[in-house]
Amino acid sequence: MCDPDFDYTLRIEYEKICNIELVSILQSFQHCSSYCYIDIELLADEVIFRMNQCEYNLREKVNRDLVKLIFETFEMLKKISQYLYQKQNERVGKKIVLIHTNFNKFMNENPSPVTSPVISPKAETPELNMRTGVVKVPKIMKKVRELRK
């Protein structure tokens, strides 16, 4: 009846599922056994990927379902982290910190421009004569020195 050599593991392709459905999947994992904790971690990886793709566009009204998914995932990871072994808890802890820092950065900070629109003039630096160890004085300073004599 059952083939012992066949792998009956259910693999969920999170990248093909919309944000609203991922929230409901996450809520259903909440009521499942601890065997689903690895699935919650995989879902968290997909949430982190989507959040990093969206970046500062998370603020837009179109992405409110993604924001809800990020929040729900963050809360779920905090809940399950207290029931995990040390090695698995470290992985989950890193994901919690990553979600928290990136979410706060994208929601609360302004994106910095890639390049400065103003081109700064290059300042001239005094030249150092390596043989004598003397700094060459700019011409303006030479004129002031000559006037003092």
C-alpha positions as CSV (number, residue, x, y, z in Angstrom):
1,M,0.0,0.0,0.0
2,C,2.7,2.5,0.9
3,D,6.1,2.6,-0.8
4,P,8.8,2.8,2.0
5,D,11.3,4.2,-0.6
6,F,9.1,7.1,-1.6
7,D,9.6,10.5,0.1
8,Y,6.2,11.7,1.3
9,T,7.5,15.0,2.5
10,L,5.2,18.0,1.7
11,R,7.2,20.8,0.1
12,I,5.5,24.2,-0.1
13,E,6.7,26.5,-2.8
14,Y,6.3,29.8,-0.8
15,E,7.5,31.9,-3.7
16,K,4.4,31.1,-5.7
17,I,2.0,32.0,-3.0
18,C,0.5,35.5,-2.4
19,N,1.0,37.4,0.9
20,I,-2.6,36.9,2.1
21,E,-2.4,33.2,1.6
22,L,1.0,33.1,3.4
23,V,-0.6,34.8,6.4
24,S,-3.3,32.1,6.6
25,I,-0.6,29.3,6.2
26,L,1.4,30.9,9.0
27,Q,-1.7,31.0,11.2
28,S,-2.4,27.3,10.5
29,F,1.2,26.4,11.4
30,Q,0.6,28.1,14.8
31,H,-1.8,25.2,15.7
32,C,0.4,22.4,14.4
33,S,3.1,20.4,16.1
34,S,6.7,21.3,16.5
35,Y,7.5,19.5,13.3
36,C,6.2,22.6,11.5
37,Y,8.8,24.8,13.0
38,I,11.2,24.2,10.1
39,D,8.4,25.2,7.7
40,I,7.9,28.4,9.7
41,E,11.7,29.1,9.2
42,L,11.4,28.5,5.5
43,L,8.4,30.8,5.3
44,A,10.5,33.4,7.2
45,D,13.2,33.2,4.6
46,E,10.7,34.0,1.9
47,V,9.3,36.9,3.9
48,I,12.8,38.3,4.4
49,F,13.4,37.9,0.6
50,R,10.2,39.7,-0.2
51,M,10.9,42.5,2.3
52,N,14.4,43.1,0.9
53,Q,12.9,43.2,-2.6
54,C,10.4,45.8,-1.6
55,E,12.7,47.9,0.6
56,Y,11.4,51.4,1.1
57,N,8.2,50.7,-0.9
58,L,6.9,48.8,2.2
59,R,5.3,52.2,3.2
60,E,3.0,52.2,0.2
61,K,-0.6,51.1,0.7
62,V,-0.2,48.4,-2.0
63,N,2.2,46.5,0.3
64,R,0.1,46.5,3.5
65,D,-0.5,42.7,3.1
66,L,3.3,42.2,3.0
67,V,3.6,44.4,6.1
68,K,1.0,42.2,7.9
69,L,2.8,39.1,6.8
70,I,6.2,40.5,8.1
71,F,4.6,41.4,11.4
72,E,2.9,38.0,11.8
73,T,6.1,36.1,10.9
74,F,8.1,38.2,13.4
75,E,5.6,37.4,16.2
76,M,5.5,33.7,15.3
77,L,9.3,33.4,15.3
78,K,9.4,35.0,18.7
79,K,6.8,32.5,20.0
80,I,8.5,29.4,18.7
81,S,12.1,30.5,19.6
82,Q,11.4,29.7,23.3
83,Y,10.7,26.0,22.4
84,L,13.7,25.3,20.2
85,Y,17.1,23.8,20.8
86,Q,20.1,26.0,21.0
87,K,21.4,25.6,17.4
88,Q,17.9,26.0,15.9
89,N,17.2,28.9,18.3
90,E,20.3,30.7,17.0
91,R,19.1,30.5,13.4
92,V,15.7,31.7,14.4
93,G,17.2,34.5,16.5
94,K,19.2,35.7,13.5
95,K,16.1,35.8,11.4
96,I,14.2,37.7,14.2
97,V,17.0,40.4,14.4
98,L,17.2,40.6,10.6
99,I,13.5,41.1,10.2
100,H,13.4,43.7,13.0
101,T,16.3,45.8,11.8
102,N,15.4,45.8,8.1
103,F,11.7,46.5,8.8
104,N,12.5,49.4,11.0
105,K,15.0,50.7,8.5
106,F,12.6,50.5,5.6
107,M,9.6,51.9,7.4
108,N,11.3,54.7,9.5
109,E,14.3,55.9,7.6
110,N,14.6,57.8,4.4
111,P,16.5,56.2,1.5
112,S,19.9,57.9,0.9
113,P,20.7,59.0,-2.6
114,V,23.1,56.8,-4.5
115,T,25.4,59.6,-5.5
116,S,25.7,63.2,-4.3
117,P,24.2,65.6,-6.9
118,V,26.9,68.2,-6.1
119,I,30.4,67.7,-7.3
120,S,32.8,68.9,-4.7
121,P,36.0,70.7,-5.8
122,K,39.2,69.0,-4.9
123,A,41.1,70.8,-2.2
124,E,44.8,71.3,-2.8
125,T,47.0,69.7,-0.2
126,P,50.5,71.0,0.7
127,E,53.2,68.9,-0.8
128,L,55.8,67.4,1.5
129,N,59.4,67.2,0.3
130,M,60.6,63.8,1.2
131,R,64.3,64.6,1.2
132,T,64.2,67.5,3.5
133,G,60.9,66.8,5.3
134,V,59.7,70.4,4.7
135,V,56.2,71.3,3.7
136,K,56.1,73.7,0.7
137,V,54.2,76.8,1.6
138,P,51.4,78.0,-0.8
139,K,52.1,81.1,-2.8
140,I,49.7,83.3,-0.8
141,M,51.5,82.5,2.4
142,K,54.8,83.3,0.7
143,K,53.6,86.8,-0.2
144,V,52.4,87.4,3.4
145,R,55.8,86.3,4.7
146,E,57.6,88.6,2.3
147,L,55.5,91.6,3.3
148,R,56.3,91.0,7.0
149,K,60.1,91.3,6.3
